[in-house]
Amino acid sequence: MDRRTLAFWSIIAILCAASLFYGINAEKQRRTLQSAAGKVESGDLVKLVKVIDGDSILAVREGDSPVTIRLVGIKSFDAKVEKDLVTPFAQAAIESLKRSMADRPVRIMLHSTPKDKHGRYLATLYTDDQDIALHLVRQGLVLVYTVYPFPAMQSYLQEQEKARAGRRGIWSNDSLVERAVALIHEWRSQNR
């Protein structure tokens, strides 16, 4: 075998091994989240276990198993995509969630549909009477997700417009504004 052929097959082997490694880890994480089989009810106090991304957390009620909670009304960009303009804002949303909930009791208010198709609880979370998701919207770190209506949607949309007018977070970058507006239009068309 000549050097080029050997190099080619070596690269293929490395790529296959990397794909296998990341696939196994992704599956482990998915199973961990699905096995979060605790139970929560509206009004319960929970503690943060882990921030999964800018709109989902793993939390636990004292004496119970952890649960996965998806924050109602917001959508965060992916923090794991390298060299994407949104990545710093997605990471900032994760950090803001950690700061907001670390070592503090978090009150959970379940959505009228308490779970989504992935088994995650759908809820609004509060610390010291502050709506955590609304705080992220005010900072311009997430978008208001309008596909599924929720009671506070109008106030979320107003805060999003204030963040946009103030050019906070993702609204400070014209390229990101274009992406955000395109997503917002797509979600509106899904809602009709």
MIBA-287660 format. One record per residue (C-alpha): residue number from 0; residue in one letter; x, y negated, z. Coordinates in nm, 3 decimals. Layout:
N
<NUM,'A',<X,Y,Z>>
...
***
This chain:
192
<0,'M',<0.000,0.000,0.000>>
<1,'D',<0.139,-0.341,-0.089>>
<2,'R',<0.154,-0.632,0.158>>
<3,'R',<-0.150,-0.818,0.020>>
<4,'T',<-0.371,-0.513,0.049>>
<5,'L',<-0.247,-0.446,0.400>>
<6,'A',<-0.304,-0.809,0.499>>
<7,'F',<-0.654,-0.802,0.350>>
<8,'W',<-0.757,-0.487,0.539>>
<9,'S',<-0.597,-0.618,0.858>>
<10,'I',<-0.808,-0.933,0.839>>
<11,'I',<-1.121,-0.726,0.770>>
<12,'A',<-1.046,-0.507,1.074>>
<13,'I',<-0.993,-0.814,1.296>>
<14,'L',<-1.318,-0.973,1.177>>
<15,'C',<-1.511,-0.649,1.237>>
<16,'A',<-1.366,-0.617,1.587>>
<17,'A',<-1.451,-0.980,1.668>>
<18,'S',<-1.807,-0.935,1.538>>
<19,'L',<-1.850,-0.623,1.747>>
<20,'F',<-1.712,-0.798,2.056>>
<21,'Y',<-1.943,-1.100,2.020>>
<22,'G',<-2.241,-0.882,1.931>>
<23,'I',<-2.197,-0.669,2.243>>
<24,'N',<-2.163,-0.977,2.464>>
<25,'A',<-2.471,-1.140,2.309>>
<26,'E',<-2.670,-0.821,2.371>>
<27,'K',<-2.551,-0.810,2.734>>
<28,'Q',<-2.661,-1.169,2.786>>
<29,'R',<-2.999,-1.100,2.622>>
<30,'R',<-3.057,-0.799,2.848>>
<31,'T',<-2.956,-0.997,3.155>>
<32,'L',<-3.210,-1.265,3.071>>
<33,'Q',<-3.484,-1.015,2.996>>
<34,'S',<-3.413,-0.822,3.314>>
<35,'A',<-3.466,-1.139,3.516>>
<36,'A',<-3.788,-0.988,3.639>>
<37,'G',<-3.871,-1.197,3.943>>
<38,'K',<-4.199,-1.378,3.983>>
<39,'V',<-4.285,-1.742,4.041>>
<40,'E',<-4.607,-1.937,4.079>>
<41,'S',<-4.693,-2.303,4.043>>
<42,'G',<-4.574,-2.500,4.341>>
<43,'D',<-4.297,-2.256,4.432>>
<44,'L',<-3.954,-2.384,4.526>>
<45,'V',<-3.668,-2.221,4.338>>
<46,'K',<-3.291,-2.258,4.333>>
<47,'L',<-3.079,-2.283,4.023>>
<48,'V',<-2.878,-1.970,3.946>>
<49,'K',<-2.749,-2.065,3.601>>
<50,'V',<-2.813,-2.315,3.324>>
<51,'I',<-2.856,-2.114,3.005>>
<52,'D',<-2.878,-2.411,2.769>>
<53,'G',<-3.021,-2.762,2.764>>
<54,'D',<-3.380,-2.641,2.793>>
<55,'S',<-3.360,-2.306,2.976>>
<56,'I',<-3.240,-2.197,3.319>>
<57,'L',<-3.216,-1.892,3.539>>
<58,'A',<-3.363,-1.962,3.883>>
<59,'V',<-3.456,-1.765,4.192>>
<60,'R',<-3.723,-1.792,4.457>>
<61,'E',<-3.590,-1.707,4.801>>
<62,'G',<-3.605,-1.334,4.862>>
<63,'D',<-3.697,-1.250,4.503>>
<64,'S',<-3.526,-1.158,4.176>>
<65,'P',<-3.417,-1.429,3.930>>
<66,'V',<-3.649,-1.557,3.656>>
<67,'T',<-3.580,-1.725,3.325>>
<68,'I',<-3.754,-2.060,3.290>>
<69,'R',<-3.798,-2.256,2.967>>
<70,'L',<-3.860,-2.626,3.032>>
<71,'V',<-4.186,-2.730,2.870>>
<72,'G',<-4.187,-3.017,2.622>>
<73,'I',<-3.821,-3.039,2.523>>
<74,'K',<-3.582,-2.884,2.276>>
<75,'S',<-3.207,-2.899,2.316>>
<76,'F',<-2.950,-2.858,2.044>>
<77,'D',<-2.710,-2.562,2.058>>
<78,'A',<-2.406,-2.634,2.275>>
<79,'K',<-2.203,-2.345,2.136>>
<80,'V',<-2.167,-2.464,1.777>>
<81,'E',<-1.813,-2.591,1.734>>
<82,'K',<-1.740,-2.917,1.553>>
<83,'D',<-2.107,-3.014,1.525>>
<84,'L',<-2.202,-3.372,1.605>>
<85,'V',<-2.478,-3.256,1.843>>
<86,'T',<-2.257,-3.029,2.053>>
<87,'P',<-2.139,-3.300,2.298>>
<88,'F',<-2.500,-3.403,2.362>>
<89,'A',<-2.613,-3.043,2.409>>
<90,'Q',<-2.328,-2.991,2.655>>
<91,'A',<-2.423,-3.315,2.831>>
<92,'A',<-2.780,-3.184,2.867>>
<93,'I',<-2.643,-2.869,3.032>>
<94,'E',<-2.428,-3.075,3.269>>
<95,'S',<-2.721,-3.304,3.351>>
<96,'L',<-2.935,-3.000,3.440>>
<97,'K',<-2.659,-2.865,3.663>>
<98,'R',<-2.622,-3.201,3.842>>
<99,'S',<-2.998,-3.247,3.880>>
<100,'M',<-3.060,-2.907,4.034>>
<101,'A',<-2.736,-2.800,4.204>>
<102,'D',<-2.790,-2.718,4.572>>
<103,'R',<-3.137,-2.873,4.568>>
<104,'P',<-3.482,-2.720,4.589>>
<105,'V',<-3.663,-2.733,4.255>>
<106,'R',<-4.042,-2.731,4.242>>
<107,'I',<-4.192,-2.537,3.953>>
<108,'M',<-4.522,-2.621,3.787>>
<109,'L',<-4.621,-2.353,3.538>>
<110,'H',<-4.766,-2.440,3.199>>
<111,'S',<-5.124,-2.333,3.120>>
<112,'T',<-4.964,-2.045,2.928>>
<113,'P',<-4.723,-1.926,3.200>>
<114,'K',<-4.495,-1.714,2.978>>
<115,'D',<-4.372,-1.726,2.621>>
<116,'K',<-4.331,-1.433,2.382>>
<117,'H',<-3.978,-1.377,2.516>>
<118,'G',<-4.101,-1.331,2.874>>
<119,'R',<-3.965,-1.665,2.995>>
<120,'Y',<-4.173,-1.872,3.233>>
<121,'L',<-4.286,-2.201,3.077>>
<122,'A',<-4.275,-2.477,3.333>>
<123,'T',<-4.211,-2.835,3.428>>
<124,'L',<-3.945,-2.863,3.697>>
<125,'Y',<-3.915,-3.132,3.962>>
<126,'T',<-3.645,-3.238,4.206>>
<127,'D',<-3.747,-3.510,4.452>>
<128,'D',<-4.063,-3.571,4.243>>
<129,'Q',<-3.852,-3.641,3.932>>
<130,'D',<-3.946,-3.452,3.615>>
<131,'I',<-3.615,-3.300,3.508>>
<132,'A',<-3.705,-3.261,3.139>>
<133,'L',<-3.831,-3.619,3.119>>
<134,'H',<-3.500,-3.733,3.266>>
<135,'L',<-3.317,-3.555,2.980>>
<136,'V',<-3.547,-3.725,2.727>>
<137,'R',<-3.471,-4.066,2.884>>
<138,'Q',<-3.099,-3.999,2.848>>
<139,'G',<-3.145,-3.912,2.481>>
<140,'L',<-2.996,-3.565,2.530>>
<141,'V',<-3.295,-3.361,2.410>>
<142,'L',<-3.591,-3.402,2.177>>
<143,'V',<-3.957,-3.388,2.271>>
<144,'Y',<-4.085,-3.054,2.139>>
<145,'T',<-4.436,-3.118,2.012>>
<146,'V',<-4.522,-2.782,1.853>>
<147,'Y',<-4.706,-2.675,2.169>>
<148,'P',<-4.899,-2.962,2.331>>
<149,'F',<-4.852,-3.019,2.704>>
<150,'P',<-5.018,-3.262,2.948>>
<151,'A',<-4.732,-3.515,2.973>>
<152,'M',<-4.651,-3.519,2.601>>
<153,'Q',<-4.754,-3.882,2.552>>
<154,'S',<-4.524,-4.009,2.829>>
<155,'Y',<-4.240,-3.792,2.695>>
<156,'L',<-4.288,-3.940,2.347>>
<157,'Q',<-4.287,-4.294,2.491>>
<158,'E',<-3.961,-4.225,2.675>>
<159,'Q',<-3.811,-4.075,2.361>>
<160,'E',<-3.895,-4.394,2.171>>
<161,'K',<-3.732,-4.601,2.446>>
<162,'A',<-3.418,-4.383,2.426>>
<163,'R',<-3.418,-4.424,2.048>>
<164,'A',<-3.463,-4.802,2.071>>
<165,'G',<-3.184,-4.816,2.329>>
<166,'R',<-2.963,-4.593,2.110>>
<167,'R',<-2.896,-4.354,2.398>>
<168,'G',<-2.755,-4.005,2.351>>
<169,'I',<-2.829,-3.849,2.014>>
<170,'W',<-3.001,-4.172,1.910>>
<171,'S',<-2.665,-4.351,1.910>>
<172,'N',<-2.545,-4.170,1.596>>
<173,'D',<-2.716,-4.238,1.261>>
<174,'S',<-2.645,-3.887,1.125>>
<175,'L',<-2.799,-3.730,1.434>>
<176,'V',<-3.098,-3.962,1.414>>
<177,'E',<-3.163,-3.827,1.062>>
<178,'R',<-3.147,-3.468,1.190>>
<179,'A',<-3.369,-3.548,1.487>>
<180,'V',<-3.629,-3.724,1.273>>
<181,'A',<-3.632,-3.431,1.028>>
<182,'L',<-3.695,-3.189,1.316>>
<183,'I',<-3.967,-3.411,1.458>>
<184,'H',<-4.145,-3.419,1.120>>
<185,'E',<-4.111,-3.042,1.086>>
<186,'W',<-4.264,-2.990,1.432>>
<187,'R',<-4.551,-3.228,1.354>>
<188,'S',<-4.633,-3.032,1.038>>
<189,'Q',<-4.634,-2.707,1.241>>
<190,'N',<-4.877,-2.864,1.486>>
<191,'R',<-5.142,-2.938,1.221>>
***
